[in-house]
C-alpha cells in the first residue's frame, strides 16, 4: 500500500477549512495512539463514535462541574507552595538525586510538570502522584517514556520490532477505576473519574448501556468498563504535559519581560485585595481578568502546545490555497506558522499581551481574528478539556505570582522538541524566586 501524500498548510482559510468548515477526519496516525486497541475521545477517527462519546464526556468540563474541582487544584497548589518555600529556605532539600541549585533558584519547568501530574492524578483518579513532594511515582515517568516511543513508532513502524512499548501504566488506571467502583457510595468524590462512572450508570439506567458485542459497543461509543478506564487515562495523558508546558512558557515570557510581570501582578493584587494574607485566589476572582488571559493567550500563540501540525485526512478531492488536493491526502494544519504570521500578528515573534486588549493594543486597527488563533484546535475535534486547562493555568499562575517575586536567569536554552506535544528540549527552565512577604517594601 503506497504511503499517502502529506501536505503542510499554514494559510488561514485553508486551516479553517481543515478543522472547522469541512471538518476533515483525523488521520490514521492517531490510531497508533490508541490504548489497548480501544477508541477514545482523542484517538478515534469515527465521527459517530466521537459525537456520542463527546456527548457523554463534555459536561465534565463545563464550568458548573469544574467548580467542584477547584478545591482539588487549591490543595495541589498549597503543596507546591510548601515545597518551594522549603527549597528557597534550604536549596539542599530538593528531591534526592535532583540537582541542587544556587540559593533562590528554582527549576520551574520541573515543578510545573510535576504539579500538572498531581492535579490530573487527583482529578482523574482521586489520587495524587505526589510528584511535587518527592518526584518518585513510577507511573508519570513510565507513561511519558512510552508515549514518546509510541509517537516515534507511529512515524517509524520498523522501531516496533526493536523497542516494544511498555503500557503497564494502564494497569494503574484499571486498578483506580476498580477501587472506586468497589467503594460504592463510600468512595464518591467530585472528580472526573466519578463523572465517568456516573455517566456510565445513567446510560445503563436509560437503556443505552452495552449490548454485549464488544466491538459494536466500542464503535458506538458506549461507556463500557474498559471505555471508562481508557478515557480516564486519556485525561491523564492530555492534561499533564500540555498544561505544564503552557505554564512554563508563560512564566518564561513573564520573567523575561519584567514590566509585563509587574503589570500582571498589579492586576492580581487588585483582584484579590480582600483576601486574607496567604489565601489562595478564587477562580471567580481571576477568571475574567483581561491581562492574565492576555498573557496566557500570547504565550500559547508564541509556543502552541501542538506546534508541528494537526494531521487530518481529506475526505474528497478539493482545492486548497489554489492547489488541487486529492482525496486521502493527509494535511497538516500548521498552527504555529499561522500564529507567527506578520499579516495577522504584527511583530509576531515578540511577547506583547496588550495585542489582545482592544483599548491597549499597540496595533490599532489590527484585531485578533478568531480563525488565526488555535491553542486548543477548533471544530468538532477541539480540545474538550479547554476550560479545565484554562482554569488550572489561571489558578496556578496567579498563585505563584501573588506569592513570589520572580526574576530571569540568563544563559539558558529555550529550544523545544515535540513528540505528541511540545516541551523544552532540556526539560529545564530555572527562575530566581523570593517570597514576597520577605521583601521590606511589601511588609
BELSULPE-V861800 format. One record per residue. N is the residue number from 1. RES is the residue in one small letter. PHI is phi in radians with two decimals (999 if undefined). D_LAST is the distance of its C-alpha to the last C-alpha in Angstrom with 2 decimals. Layout:
# BELSULPE-V861800
<<N & RES & PHI & D_LAST> <N & RES & PHI & D_LAST>>
This chain:
# BELSULPE-V861800
<<1 & x & 999 & 70.71> <2 & x & -1.18 & 69.41> <3 & x & -1.21 & 65.68> <4 & x & -1.23 & 64.32> <5 & x & -1.19 & 63.48> <6 & x & -2.19 & 59.78> <7 & x & -2.16 & 58.44> <8 & x & -1.69 & 54.92> <9 & x & -2.21 & 53.82> <10 & x & -2.19 & 50.96> <11 & x & -1.25 & 52.43> <12 & x & -0.99 & 50.48> <13 & x & -1.16 & 53.57> <14 & x & -1.17 & 54.87> <15 & x & -1.14 & 51.64> <16 & x & -1.08 & 51.61> <17 & x & -1.10 & 55.23> <18 & x & -1.07 & 54.56> <19 & x & -1.60 & 51.64> <20 & x & -2.04 & 52.21> <21 & x & -1.10 & 55.55> <22 & x & -1.47 & 57.93> <23 & x & 0.92 & 55.58> <24 & x & -1.10 & 57.27> <25 & x & -1.20 & 57.31> <26 & x & -1.09 & 55.12> <27 & x & -1.36 & 57.01> <28 & x & -1.17 & 58.58> <29 & x & -0.97 & 55.84> <30 & x & -1.15 & 53.78> <31 & x & -1.12 & 56.48> <32 & x & -1.22 & 55.61> <33 & x & -1.83 & 52.21> <34 & x & -1.31 & 53.71> <35 & x & -1.73 & 52.99> <36 & x & 0.75 & 56.08> <37 & x & 0.98 & 58.14> <38 & x & -1.97 & 56.46> <39 & x & -1.07 & 55.57> <40 & x & -2.43 & 51.95> <41 & x & -1.01 & 49.96> <42 & x & -1.46 & 48.97> <43 & x & -1.58 & 52.22> <44 & x & -1.15 & 55.04> <45 & x & -1.69 & 57.12> <46 & x & -1.38 & 59.00> <47 & x & -1.19 & 57.91> <48 & x & -1.16 & 59.29> <49 & x & -1.01 & 57.48> <50 & x & -1.08 & 54.19> <51 & x & -1.06 & 54.65> <52 & x & -1.26 & 55.31> <53 & x & -1.13 & 52.64> <54 & x & -1.16 & 50.00> <55 & x & -1.00 & 51.13> <56 & x & -1.40 & 50.38> <57 & x & -1.67 & 47.07> <58 & x & -0.96 & 45.33> <59 & x & -1.03 & 44.25> <60 & x & -1.15 & 41.95> <61 & x & -1.91 & 39.82> <62 & x & -1.34 & 39.79> <63 & x & -1.04 & 36.55> <64 & x & -1.06 & 37.82> <65 & x & -1.31 & 38.34> <66 & x & -1.09 & 35.28> <67 & x & -1.04 & 33.12> <68 & x & -1.26 & 34.44> <69 & x & -1.60 & 33.08> <70 & x & -1.00 & 29.47> <71 & x & -1.01 & 28.59> <72 & x & -1.11 & 30.15> <73 & x & -1.13 & 28.01> <74 & x & -1.09 & 24.82> <75 & x & -1.11 & 26.01> <76 & x & -1.14 & 26.80> <77 & x & -1.15 & 23.41> <78 & x & -1.11 & 21.78> <79 & x & -1.09 & 24.13> <80 & x & -1.08 & 23.12> <81 & x & -1.04 & 19.36> <82 & x & -1.07 & 20.40> <83 & x & -1.20 & 22.71> <84 & x & -1.10 & 20.41> <85 & x & -1.04 & 17.77> <86 & x & -1.10 & 20.79> <87 & x & -1.22 & 22.07> <88 & x & -1.13 & 18.86> <89 & x & -1.36 & 18.82> <90 & x & -2.45 & 22.59> <91 & x & -0.95 & 24.40> <92 & x & -1.38 & 27.68> <93 & x & -1.49 & 26.92> <94 & x & -1.13 & 28.22> <95 & x & -0.97 & 31.35> <96 & x & -0.96 & 34.36> <97 & x & 1.68 & 36.17> <98 & x & -1.38 & 33.28> <99 & x & -1.24 & 32.39> <100 & x & -1.47 & 29.64> <101 & x & -1.70 & 27.41> <102 & x & -1.02 & 25.38> <103 & x & -0.88 & 21.90> <104 & x & 1.47 & 19.54> <105 & x & -1.73 & 22.60> <106 & x & -2.29 & 23.60> <107 & x & -1.38 & 26.96> <108 & x & -1.20 & 25.73> <109 & x & -1.07 & 29.38> <110 & x & -1.07 & 30.35> <111 & x & -1.24 & 27.58> <112 & x & -1.17 & 28.30> <113 & x & -1.14 & 31.94> <114 & x & -1.16 & 31.43> <115 & x & -1.12 & 29.14> <116 & x & -1.08 & 31.73> <117 & x & -1.14 & 34.42> <118 & x & -1.12 & 32.55> <119 & x & -1.15 & 31.99> <120 & x & -1.26 & 35.59> <121 & x & -1.10 & 36.89> <122 & x & -1.17 & 35.29> <123 & x & -1.44 & 36.37> <124 & x & -1.60 & 39.80> <125 & x & -2.29 & 40.88> <126 & x & 1.27 & 38.65> <127 & x & -2.62 & 37.66> <128 & x & -1.25 & 34.75> <129 & x & -1.40 & 35.88> <130 & x & 0.94 & 32.76> <131 & x & -1.22 & 32.62> <132 & x & -1.09 & 28.84> <133 & x & -1.22 & 29.24> <134 & x & -2.43 & 32.22> <135 & x & 0.93 & 33.91> <136 & x & -2.15 & 37.31> <137 & x & -1.12 & 38.94> <138 & x & -1.30 & 42.23> <139 & x & -1.10 & 42.61> <140 & x & -1.02 & 40.06> <141 & x & -1.19 & 41.25> <142 & x & -1.19 & 44.89> <143 & x & -1.13 & 44.59> <144 & x & -1.06 & 42.95> <145 & x & -1.11 & 45.64> <146 & x & -1.18 & 48.45> <147 & x & -1.19 & 47.30> <148 & x & -1.10 & 47.13> <149 & x & -1.16 & 50.64> <150 & x & -1.10 & 51.83> <151 & x & -1.16 & 50.86> <152 & x & -1.07 & 52.56> <153 & x & -1.26 & 55.66> <154 & x & -1.08 & 55.72> <155 & x & -1.62 & 56.35> <156 & x & -2.32 & 58.30> <157 & x & -0.94 & 60.45> <158 & x & -1.09 & 62.19> <159 & x & -1.18 & 59.01> <160 & x & -1.07 & 59.61> <161 & x & -1.42 & 62.42> <162 & x & -1.57 & 60.42> <163 & x & -2.28 & 57.10> <164 & x & -1.09 & 57.41> <165 & x & -1.38 & 54.36> <166 & x & -1.91 & 52.61> <167 & x & -1.82 & 51.63> <168 & x & -1.14 & 51.10> <169 & x & -1.13 & 47.61> <170 & x & -1.09 & 49.52> <171 & x & -1.06 & 50.48> <172 & x & -1.02 & 46.87> <173 & x & -1.09 & 46.92> <174 & x & -1.06 & 50.25> <175 & x & -1.14 & 49.15> <176 & x & -1.17 & 46.02> <177 & x & -1.14 & 48.13> <178 & x & -1.06 & 50.83> <179 & x & -1.08 & 48.41> <180 & x & -1.15 & 46.86> <181 & x & -1.19 & 50.31> <182 & x & -1.10 & 51.60> <183 & x & -1.26 & 48.78> <184 & x & 1.08 & 49.80> <185 & x & -1.10 & 47.96> <186 & x & -1.19 & 46.14> <187 & x & -1.78 & 44.51> <188 & x & -1.12 & 43.41> <189 & x & -2.73 & 39.91> <190 & x & -1.39 & 38.49> <191 & x & -2.75 & 38.66> <192 & x & -1.19 & 40.85> <193 & x & -1.09 & 43.41> <194 & x & -1.09 & 44.00> <195 & x & -1.06 & 44.48> <196 & x & -1.10 & 47.19> <197 & x & -1.12 & 48.90> <198 & x & -1.17 & 48.95> <199 & x & -1.12 & 50.25> <200 & x & -1.07 & 52.99> <201 & x & -1.11 & 53.95> <202 & x & -1.15 & 54.16> <203 & x & -1.07 & 56.36> <204 & x & -1.15 & 58.69> <205 & x & -1.17 & 58.88> <206 & x & -1.54 & 59.74> <207 & x & 1.44 & 62.51> <208 & x & -1.88 & 60.70> <209 & x & -1.37 & 60.29> <210 & x & -1.18 & 61.91> <211 & x & -1.69 & 65.65> <212 & x & 1.80 & 66.23> <213 & x & -1.59 & 66.91> <214 & x & -1.00 & 63.95> <215 & x & -1.20 & 64.44> <216 & x & -1.09 & 65.07> <217 & x & -1.13 & 62.04> <218 & x & -1.15 & 59.85> <219 & x & -1.10 & 61.22> <220 & x & -1.37 & 60.77> <221 & x & 1.41 & 57.11> <222 & x & -1.15 & 57.61> <223 & x & -1.49 & 54.76> <224 & x & -1.28 & 56.64> <225 & x & -1.03 & 55.01> <226 & x & -1.18 & 54.87> <227 & x & -1.13 & 53.37> <228 & x & -1.07 & 50.49> <229 & x & -1.09 & 49.84> <230 & x & -1.19 & 50.05> <231 & x & -1.13 & 47.86> <232 & x & -1.11 & 45.13> <233 & x & -1.20 & 45.37> <234 & x & -1.11 & 45.28> <235 & x & -1.00 & 41.96> <236 & x & -1.10 & 40.72> <237 & x & -1.19 & 42.06> <238 & x & -1.29 & 41.04> <239 & x & -1.74 & 37.56> <240 & x & -1.85 & 36.28> <241 & x & -1.13 & 36.65> <242 & x & -1.09 & 36.62> <243 & x & -1.15 & 33.14> <244 & x & -1.11 & 31.68> <245 & x & -1.13 & 33.23> <246 & x & -1.11 & 32.00> <247 & x & -1.21 & 28.36> <248 & x & -1.05 & 28.61> <249 & x & -1.06 & 30.19> <250 & x & -1.12 & 27.58> <251 & x & -1.11 & 24.72> <252 & x & -1.06 & 26.96> <253 & x & -1.15 & 27.48> <254 & x & -1.18 & 23.84> <255 & x & -1.23 & 22.71> <256 & x & -1.38 & 25.82> <257 & x & -2.28 & 24.84> <258 & x & -0.99 & 21.20> <259 & x & -1.15 & 21.60> <260 & x & -1.19 & 22.84> <261 & x & -1.06 & 20.00> <262 & x & -1.10 & 17.49> <263 & x & -1.12 & 19.76> <264 & x & -1.17 & 20.01> <265 & x & -1.07 & 16.29> <266 & x & -1.08 & 16.12> <267 & x & -1.09 & 19.10> <268 & x & -1.21 & 17.69> <269 & x & -1.02 & 14.41> <270 & x & -1.17 & 16.76> <271 & x & -1.21 & 19.21> <272 & x & -1.99 & 16.98> <273 & x & -1.04 & 14.79> <274 & x & -1.46 & 16.70> <275 & x & -1.32 & 16.13> <276 & x & -1.09 & 14.52> <277 & x & -0.95 & 11.45> <278 & x & 1.46 & 13.17> <279 & x & -1.26 & 16.37> <280 & x & -1.28 & 18.73> <281 & x & -1.18 & 19.70> <282 & x & -1.42 & 23.11> <283 & x & -1.10 & 25.90> <284 & x & -1.12 & 26.93> <285 & x & -1.35 & 23.55> <286 & x & -2.12 & 23.93> <287 & x & -1.20 & 27.65> <288 & x & -1.88 & 28.53> <289 & x & -1.19 & 25.69> <290 & x & -1.15 & 27.79> <291 & x & -1.33 & 25.69> <292 & x & -1.05 & 24.89> <293 & x & -1.12 & 28.63> <294 & x & -1.11 & 29.54> <295 & x & -1.13 & 27.59> <296 & x & -1.16 & 29.32> <297 & x & -1.06 & 32.66> <298 & x & -1.15 & 32.48> <299 & x & -1.14 & 31.77> <300 & x & -1.25 & 34.70> <301 & x & -1.20 & 36.85> <302 & x & -1.22 & 36.38> <303 & x & -2.33 & 36.72> <304 & x & -1.07 & 38.64> <305 & x & -1.10 & 38.89> <306 & x & -1.85 & 42.68> <307 & x & -1.52 & 43.27> <308 & x & -1.70 & 46.88> <309 & x & 1.97 & 48.63> <310 & x & -1.81 & 49.37> <311 & x & -1.31 & 53.03> <312 & x & -2.29 & 55.39> <313 & x & -1.94 & 59.19> <314 & x & -1.18 & 61.23> <315 & x & -1.36 & 63.44> <316 & x & -2.49 & 66.08> <317 & x & -0.95 & 67.19> <318 & x & -2.63 & 64.97> <319 & x & -1.96 & 64.16> <320 & x & -2.36 & 60.57> <321 & x & 1.05 & 59.42> <322 & x & 1.49 & 63.09> <323 & x & -2.00 & 64.07> <324 & x & -1.36 & 66.24> <325 & x & -2.01 & 64.44> <326 & x & -1.23 & 66.87> <327 & x & -0.98 & 66.33> <328 & x & 1.61 & 64.66> <329 & x & -1.20 & 62.60> <330 & x & -1.58 & 59.05> <331 & x & -1.91 & 56.66> <332 & x & -1.82 & 53.14> <333 & x & -1.37 & 50.71> <334 & x & -1.44 & 48.59> <335 & x & -1.06 & 45.29> <336 & x & -1.05 & 43.44> <337 & x & -1.09 & 46.03> <338 & x & -1.19 & 45.76> <339 & x & -1.10 & 41.95> <340 & x & -1.76 & 42.38> <341 & x & -1.36 & 45.10> <342 & x & -1.07 & 44.81> <343 & x & -1.11 & 46.95> <344 & x & -1.88 & 44.35> <345 & x & -2.31 & 41.06> <346 & x & -0.93 & 41.01> <347 & x & 0.84 & 39.39> <348 & x & -1.12 & 39.54> <349 & x & -1.59 & 38.03> <350 & x & -1.74 & 34.76> <351 & x & -1.46 & 31.62> <352 & x & -2.29 & 31.33> <353 & x & -1.00 & 29.81> <354 & x & -1.05 & 30.54> <355 & x & -1.07 & 34.22> <356 & x & -1.53 & 33.75> <357 & x & -1.93 & 32.52> <358 & x & -0.98 & 35.46> <359 & x & -1.50 & 33.68> <360 & x & -2.09 & 31.70> <361 & x & -1.08 & 34.24> <362 & x & -1.38 & 35.30> <363 & x & -2.15 & 38.73> <364 & x & -1.02 & 40.09> <365 & x & 1.51 & 43.16> <366 & x & -2.00 & 42.38> <367 & x & -1.45 & 41.22> <368 & x & -1.62 & 40.60> <369 & x & -1.31 & 43.89> <370 & x & -0.96 & 43.70> <371 & x & -1.76 & 46.28> <372 & x & -2.14 & 44.51> <373 & x & -2.34 & 41.52> <374 & x & -2.30 & 42.26> <375 & x & -1.19 & 39.26> <376 & x & -2.16 & 40.88> <377 & x & 1.09 & 44.49> <378 & x & -2.88 & 46.42> <379 & x & 1.35 & 49.46> <380 & x & -1.17 & 50.64> <381 & x & -1.79 & 49.25> <382 & x & -1.18 & 45.68> <383 & x & -1.18 & 42.94> <384 & x & -1.18 & 43.04> <385 & x & -1.64 & 39.54> <386 & x & -0.96 & 37.89> <387 & x & -1.12 & 35.89> <388 & x & -1.09 & 34.81> <389 & x & -1.10 & 33.69> <390 & x & -1.14 & 31.74> <391 & x & -1.11 & 30.04> <392 & x & -1.07 & 29.10> <393 & x & -1.12 & 27.89> <394 & x & -1.08 & 25.77> <395 & x & -1.14 & 24.14> <396 & x & -1.24 & 23.52> <397 & x & -1.09 & 22.36> <398 & x & -1.10 & 19.96> <399 & x & -1.08 & 18.58> <400 & x & -1.16 & 18.13> <401 & x & -1.19 & 16.61> <402 & x & -1.27 & 14.03> <403 & x & -1.66 & 13.13> <404 & x & -2.36 & 13.52> <405 & x & -1.45 & 13.60> <406 & x & -2.32 & 17.35> <407 & x & -2.35 & 19.74> <408 & x & -1.28 & 23.51> <409 & x & -1.94 & 25.63> <410 & x & -1.25 & 28.88> <411 & x & 1.49 & 32.39> <412 & x & -1.83 & 32.64> <413 & x & -1.32 & 35.54> <414 & x & -2.25 & 34.94> <415 & x & -1.23 & 38.56> <416 & x & -2.31 & 39.42> <417 & x & -2.14 & 42.42> <418 & x & -2.38 & 43.78> <419 & x & -1.92 & 45.71> <420 & x & -1.46 & 45.26> <421 & x & -2.20 & 41.86> <422 & x & -1.42 & 40.05> <423 & x & -2.81 & 37.73> <424 & x & -1.06 & 36.42> <425 & x & -1.06 & 39.32> <426 & x & -1.51 & 37.30> <427 & x & 0.96 & 35.48> <428 & x & -2.60 & 32.36> <429 & x & -2.63 & 29.47> <430 & x & -1.75 & 26.63> <431 & x & -2.23 & 23.17> <432 & x & -1.61 & 20.28> <433 & x & -2.24 & 17.24> <434 & x & -2.57 & 13.77> <435 & x & -1.04 & 11.47> <436 & x & -1.12 & 8.69> <437 & x & -1.22 & 6.03> <438 & x & -1.41 & 7.49> <439 & x & -1.50 & 6.67> <440 & x & -1.07 & 5.32> <441 & x & -1.33 & 5.75> <442 & x & -1.94 & 3.81> <443 & x & -1.61 & 0.00>>
